[in-house]
């Protein structure tokens, strides 16, 4: 991966005619699946999300979830995430076709600003998409440790462009036998589960992406620490 490049986001404009009426009912837009063009922290990096809590494991973090607060405040966000889950559940091929369409036209992509990997089938589809699109660096934070561990136990190697980072939370037992990168939180009281050598989150995903740093370049056993939102 080159350390520097010219960063450009290309809008996805694929719009199947047979879905136009349904799209209008869902609030317009060309794609039935809502692909975010970015936010204040991520910059112009596209992502796909699912509803908070529904696809997540039970954890104390649910009570402080930034995505859940955002869903409560913004109806459009809440409906977009719910719509994504509905399409995934009822028309999974459509979901994955449109996620991959976005990835094909992206240099960087992130799974799940909200939500988490629902099941082993979903994880396998992520692996397949990453293998078909080696030009795109794909980032995913997850607390579904066992789903990933089971995949690796079956001798499936994660593609080098699929950056799977285990996300920690205080009191949550993280099983990480394959020494995957980890993300830890610095809580408002100043405590953290991160080691002293953990990398500091710089606060903007694009800034790290363009210099091949931060979460995009974490190696086995390395950690990054974020301040609690």
TASULFEN-V262309 format. One record per residue. N is the residue number from 0. SS is DSSP state (a for helix, b for strand, c for the rest). OMEGA is omega in whole degrees, 0 to 359 (999 if undefined). NEAR is the number of other C-alpha atoms within 10 Angstrom. Layout:
n=N ss=SS omega=OMEGA near=NEAR
n=N ss=SS omega=OMEGA near=NEAR
This chain:
n=0 ss=c omega=182 near=9
n=1 ss=c omega=182 near=7
n=2 ss=c omega=179 near=9
n=3 ss=c omega=178 near=10
n=4 ss=c omega=176 near=12
n=5 ss=c omega=187 near=6
n=6 ss=c omega=179 near=13
n=7 ss=c omega=176 near=12
n=8 ss=c omega=178 near=13
n=9 ss=c omega=180 near=12
n=10 ss=c omega=176 near=12
n=11 ss=c omega=185 near=17
n=12 ss=c omega=177 near=11
n=13 ss=c omega=185 near=11
n=14 ss=c omega=182 near=14
n=15 ss=c omega=184 near=11
n=16 ss=a omega=184 near=10
n=17 ss=a omega=180 near=8
n=18 ss=a omega=187 near=13
n=19 ss=a omega=182 near=16
n=20 ss=a omega=179 near=10
n=21 ss=a omega=179 near=12
n=22 ss=a omega=180 near=18
n=23 ss=a omega=178 near=12
n=24 ss=a omega=182 near=9
n=25 ss=c omega=176 near=13
n=26 ss=c omega=176 near=11
n=27 ss=c omega=181 near=12
n=28 ss=c omega=184 near=13
n=29 ss=c omega=186 near=16
n=30 ss=c omega=173 near=19
n=31 ss=c omega=177 near=23
n=32 ss=c omega=180 near=24
n=33 ss=c omega=177 near=22
n=34 ss=b omega=180 near=19
n=35 ss=b omega=177 near=18
n=36 ss=c omega=178 near=18
n=37 ss=c omega=176 near=18
n=38 ss=b omega=186 near=14
n=39 ss=c omega=182 near=9
n=40 ss=c omega=185 near=13
n=41 ss=c omega=186 near=19
n=42 ss=b omega=184 near=14
n=43 ss=c omega=176 near=19
n=44 ss=c omega=184 near=21
n=45 ss=b omega=181 near=22
n=46 ss=b omega=172 near=25
n=47 ss=b omega=184 near=22
n=48 ss=c omega=177 near=24
n=49 ss=c omega=182 near=27
n=50 ss=c omega=177 near=24
n=51 ss=c omega=177 near=23
n=52 ss=c omega=186 near=18
n=53 ss=c omega=182 near=13
n=54 ss=c omega=184 near=16
n=55 ss=c omega=174 near=19
n=56 ss=c omega=178 near=17
n=57 ss=c omega=185 near=11
n=58 ss=c omega=177 near=14
n=59 ss=a omega=180 near=12
n=60 ss=a omega=180 near=16
n=61 ss=a omega=182 near=14
n=62 ss=a omega=183 near=10
n=63 ss=a omega=188 near=12
n=64 ss=c omega=179 near=15
n=65 ss=a omega=181 near=15
n=66 ss=a omega=179 near=21
n=67 ss=a omega=177 near=17
n=68 ss=a omega=180 near=13
n=69 ss=a omega=179 near=15
n=70 ss=a omega=179 near=18
n=71 ss=a omega=184 near=11
n=72 ss=a omega=187 near=11
n=73 ss=c omega=182 near=10
n=74 ss=a omega=182 near=10
n=75 ss=a omega=178 near=13
n=76 ss=a omega=180 near=18
n=77 ss=a omega=181 near=19
n=78 ss=a omega=179 near=16
n=79 ss=a omega=181 near=23
n=80 ss=a omega=178 near=22
n=81 ss=a omega=179 near=18
n=82 ss=a omega=178 near=18
n=83 ss=a omega=180 near=21
n=84 ss=a omega=179 near=22
n=85 ss=a omega=180 near=15
n=86 ss=a omega=177 near=16
n=87 ss=a omega=184 near=17
n=88 ss=a omega=187 near=11
n=89 ss=a omega=182 near=10
n=90 ss=c omega=188 near=12
n=91 ss=a omega=179 near=14
n=92 ss=a omega=176 near=12
n=93 ss=a omega=179 near=15
n=94 ss=a omega=185 near=21
n=95 ss=a omega=177 near=18
n=96 ss=a omega=184 near=13
n=97 ss=a omega=173 near=19
n=98 ss=a omega=180 near=21
n=99 ss=a omega=176 near=18
n=100 ss=a omega=178 near=15
n=101 ss=a omega=181 near=24
n=102 ss=a omega=179 near=25
n=103 ss=a omega=183 near=20
n=104 ss=c omega=183 near=17
n=105 ss=c omega=172 near=22
n=106 ss=c omega=179 near=22
n=107 ss=b omega=181 near=26
n=108 ss=b omega=178 near=25
n=109 ss=b omega=171 near=22
n=110 ss=b omega=162 near=21
n=111 ss=c omega=162 near=20
n=112 ss=c omega=172 near=20
n=113 ss=c omega=179 near=21
n=114 ss=c omega=182 near=24
n=115 ss=c omega=181 near=22
n=116 ss=c omega=185 near=24
n=117 ss=c omega=186 near=16
n=118 ss=c omega=184 near=12
n=119 ss=a omega=179 near=15
n=120 ss=a omega=179 near=11
n=121 ss=a omega=179 near=15
n=122 ss=a omega=180 near=14
n=123 ss=a omega=177 near=16
n=124 ss=a omega=176 near=12
n=125 ss=a omega=179 near=21
n=126 ss=a omega=180 near=18
n=127 ss=a omega=180 near=14
n=128 ss=a omega=179 near=21
n=129 ss=a omega=179 near=23
n=130 ss=a omega=181 near=16
n=131 ss=a omega=185 near=13
n=132 ss=c omega=184 near=19
n=133 ss=c omega=179 near=16
n=134 ss=c omega=186 near=16
n=135 ss=c omega=175 near=19
n=136 ss=b omega=187 near=22
n=137 ss=b omega=184 near=26
n=138 ss=b omega=178 near=19
n=139 ss=b omega=171 near=21
n=140 ss=b omega=183 near=22
n=141 ss=b omega=169 near=22
n=142 ss=c omega=176 near=23
n=143 ss=c omega=187 near=20
n=144 ss=a omega=186 near=20
n=145 ss=a omega=176 near=14
n=146 ss=a omega=181 near=18
n=147 ss=a omega=180 near=23
n=148 ss=a omega=179 near=16
n=149 ss=a omega=178 near=12
n=150 ss=a omega=182 near=15
n=151 ss=a omega=177 near=14
n=152 ss=a omega=179 near=12
n=153 ss=c omega=174 near=8
n=154 ss=c omega=173 near=8
n=155 ss=c omega=181 near=13
n=156 ss=c omega=177 near=10
n=157 ss=c omega=175 near=18
n=158 ss=c omega=184 near=19
n=159 ss=c omega=180 near=12
n=160 ss=c omega=175 near=20
n=161 ss=b omega=185 near=22
n=162 ss=b omega=182 near=22
n=163 ss=b omega=184 near=22
n=164 ss=b omega=177 near=24
n=165 ss=b omega=184 near=22
n=166 ss=b omega=184 near=21
n=167 ss=c omega=171 near=22
n=168 ss=c omega=182 near=18
n=169 ss=c omega=180 near=16
n=170 ss=c omega=180 near=10
n=171 ss=c omega=182 near=13
n=172 ss=c omega=181 near=10
n=173 ss=c omega=171 near=16
n=174 ss=c omega=184 near=13
n=175 ss=c omega=184 near=15
n=176 ss=c omega=181 near=10
n=177 ss=c omega=171 near=12
n=178 ss=c omega=177 near=12
n=179 ss=c omega=176 near=19
n=180 ss=c omega=183 near=21
n=181 ss=b omega=173 near=25
n=182 ss=b omega=181 near=23
n=183 ss=b omega=183 near=23
n=184 ss=b omega=166 near=20
n=185 ss=b omega=186 near=18
n=186 ss=c omega=184 near=15
n=187 ss=c omega=177 near=10
n=188 ss=c omega=177 near=7
n=189 ss=c omega=181 near=9
n=190 ss=c omega=178 near=10
n=191 ss=b omega=174 near=19
n=192 ss=c omega=181 near=15
n=193 ss=c omega=173 near=18
n=194 ss=c omega=180 near=12
n=195 ss=c omega=182 near=9
n=196 ss=c omega=180 near=10
n=197 ss=c omega=177 near=15
n=198 ss=b omega=177 near=19
n=199 ss=b omega=173 near=15
n=200 ss=c omega=181 near=16
n=201 ss=c omega=174 near=16
n=202 ss=c omega=179 near=15
n=203 ss=c omega=185 near=15
n=204 ss=a omega=181 near=23
n=205 ss=a omega=180 near=20
n=206 ss=a omega=179 near=15
n=207 ss=a omega=183 near=17
n=208 ss=a omega=187 near=22
n=209 ss=c omega=177 near=16
n=210 ss=c omega=177 near=14
n=211 ss=c omega=185 near=17
n=212 ss=c omega=176 near=17
n=213 ss=a omega=185 near=20
n=214 ss=a omega=182 near=27
n=215 ss=a omega=184 near=23
n=216 ss=a omega=179 near=17
n=217 ss=c omega=179 near=20
n=218 ss=c omega=180 near=14
n=219 ss=c omega=177 near=12
n=220 ss=c omega=181 near=11
n=221 ss=c omega=181 near=18
n=222 ss=b omega=170 near=24
n=223 ss=b omega=180 near=22
n=224 ss=b omega=179 near=25
n=225 ss=b omega=170 near=18
n=226 ss=b omega=180 near=14
n=227 ss=c omega=180 near=15
n=228 ss=c omega=999 near=10
